[in-house]
Amino acid sequence: MPEFWKVFLRSFFLQAGWNYMKFQNLGFIFSIDPILKKIYFGDELKKAYLRHCEIFNTQPYMAGFILGNIAGMEERKLPGEQIVKIKQSLACAYASIGDRIFWARLRISVYLTTIILYFVFTLSHIFSPARSAFFALLLPTAAYAIFSVYIRWKGIKKGYECSGSGSCGLDFINWNRLIKSSSKANFLALLCVLSFAAFSAVAYRTGFSKDNTLFAFEFLFVVSAVFMQRYFKQQKKPLTWTLAA
């Protein structure tokens, strides 16, 4: 349906009308407007606009699940109270999931990957320093952007398919597994960054040598032990888990 392409493109402007009273409500109306104009006319269209003027706030990349769901409910002309209830329920759920995935983990993954790639490109002399910085920043940022656009589009389609459900789209991906996997990946990436930083600092001051390389690995071992002890303590695991690791 061409209307869904319009909703998808408009969803990129979800926060363009952000305000302190109703947050993303204007952006939501702007995004779903092509669907509403196709279904309603006259006073019914005005009622639909007013229905969606209520407070709305969610993670912008995850808003597609809600837009698709509400679009399907509006097409079926379900009761307005039910539409608003489902909309608010999903907005809270996807705000929590999206913030934990994109803001708290994947965005940090981009930063860490950028640093790692810069070290790799620079030390291996694949590119000049300027190009190393450019490609180190470009590749992780592009991967992040592609994944976020994919979630936006698939969210609209999945939301429309299961419209009317209060848990619509929550089973699209194993979100908890993605969150845990991202946390572990960030942990390993941070260790790599620290090891690169230690090696570079020593090499910069004293030059490259086997002793410096050994020192960098010893530093990495100590830092890894500290981080693993903190991690397993948070997971309420005994000290033997740290020793085994």
N, C-alpha and C positions, 0 to 999 in steps of 0.2 A: 504494500500500500504506500503510495507517495506521501500520505500524511505522516507515516512513521519516520520517513527520512527527514521530514520537516521537524518532527519532534526531536529526533536525534541531533540534528544540527542546532536547533534552538537550545537543547539542553546544555550546550557549551556556555550559554549566557545565563545559566541558572542564578549565578551570584551577581549579575550585572545590576539587578534591582534590589540588592541586599539593603535592609533597613533595620533599625534598632527596635521597631515595634513588632513586626511580623516576620523578620529575618528574610527567608527566601520565598515568601509567598508570591511576590510579583514575578520572580523568575520562573516559578512553577506554572503560573497562569500563562506566561509568555510561551513556555515550552509546550504545554498541552493545548494551547489555543487552536491549532489546526484541527484537532480531534473534536473539540467542543463545537466549533463552527460547522463541522460536518453533521453533527448530531442534532444540535438545538438551533432554534430561531426565536427571535423576539424576546418575550419575557422569560422563556425557558433558558435562553442563553444567558440572560442577566442573572438569573438564579444560580446557574452553574458557576458564573464568575464569582458571585458573592460567596458561594460555598467554598471556593478555593482561596478566598481572601484571608482565611484564618491562618494562624501561626503555622509555619512550615520551616523545618530546619533539619538537614541531613548532610551526610558526606556527599559532595557534588558528583564524584565519580560513580557512586552507588545509586544516584537518583533515578537512573533508568529503570531499575526494578519497580520503583514506585510509580513512575510515569506510565509504564506499560500496564501495570496492574489497574491503575485508576482509569486509563483509557478504555480497557476492556469492560470495567464496571460501568462507565458512562455509556458505552455502546449498548449494554444490556439494560440501561436505565434502571439500575438498582436504586433503592432508597438513598436519599442524600445523607442521612445520618450514618448509614452503614458505610458509605463511601468515605466520609470524613473519619470515621473510627478506624477503618483499615489503613487509610492514608497516614494517620498519626502514629499508629502502631508500627507500621513498617519504617516510617521516618526515624523513629527512635532506634529500632533494631539495626538499620543499615548505617546510622550515624555511628553507633558503637563499633560495628564491624569495620566500617571503612576507615575510621580514625585509627584503629589498632593496626590495620594492615598498611594503609598508604602513608599516613602521617607519622606513625610511631615506628614503622619498620622499613617499608620499601623506600621511603625517602632517605632514610639513613643508609640503606643498602646502596643507593646511588652515590652518596658521598664517599662511602668507604671504597666502593668499586672504582670510582674516579681516582682516588689516591693510589690504589694498588696498580691500576693501569698506567698511571703516570710514572710510577717507580719502574714498572716493567719496561715501558717504552724507552724511558731515559737510560736505564742501566744497560739495556740490550742494544741501544743506539739504532733502533729501527727507524725512528723519526728524529728530526731536529727537536730541540727543547720546546719551541713554539708549537710545532705540529703535535708533539707528544701531549702537551697540555690540551690542545684542541680536540684530538681524537679521544683522549682519556675522559674528557667531559661529554663529548658528543655521544659515544656509544651507550653508556649507562642511561643518560637522559633520554635517548631515543627508545631504548628498551622499556623504560618506565612509561613514556608517553604512549607507546604502542599498546602496552598492557592496559593502561587506563582507558584508552579509546575502545579497546575490545570489550572491557567490562561495561562501558556505557552502552554500546550497541547490543550486546548479548543480554544486558539487563532489561532493555526495552522489550526485546522479543520474548524472553523468559517470563517477564512480568505479565505480558499480554496473554501468554498461554495459560497461566495459572491465576488469572484475574479473579478477584473475589476472596482469595485465601489470605488469612492473616499471617501465614508463614511462607508466602509466595516468594520463590527464588532463594530461600535460605538454604536449600539443598542443592543449589546449582554447583557450588564448589564446597569442598570440605574446608570451611573457613577456619575452624580451629586448627586443623593440620597445617594450613598455609601460614597461620600466625606462628605456630611453634617452629615450623621449618625456617621461616624468615628470621626468627630470633636466633636459632642455632647458626644459620648462615652468617648473620651479622656478627655473632660472637667469633666465629672463625676468621671472618674478614678483618675484624679489629685486631686479632692476634697477628695477622699478616702485616697490617699497617704498622703495628708496634715493632715488629721484627725488622721491617724495611727501614723504619725511622732510626732504630738503634744501629743497624748496620751502616746506614748512610752517615749518621753523626760520627761514629768512630772512624769510618773511612775518610770522611772529610778532614778530620783533625790529624790523623796519623798515616793516611794512605791505605791502600788495599793490601791485605796480607792474610795468610792462613790464620794467624792469631786473632786478627780482627773479626774474621768470619766466625771463628769459634766463640769469641766473646758475644757476637750477635745472637748465635744460637743458644748460648747459656742464658743470655738476657731473656730471650723468648721463652725458654723453659721455665724460668722463675715466674715470669708474668703469666704464663699459661697455668702454672700450678695455683697461683693466687686466684685467677679467674675461675678455674674449675672448682676450687674449694668453695668460693662464694656461690657458684651456680648450684653445686650439689647441696650446699647448705640450704639454699632457697627452696630446692626441690625436696628437702627433708630426707636426704639420703645420708647414710653413715659415711664416716671418713674413709672407709675402705674403697668406696666408689672413686674418690679422688686418687688414692694410691694406685688403684687398678688402671685408671685412665693415664 
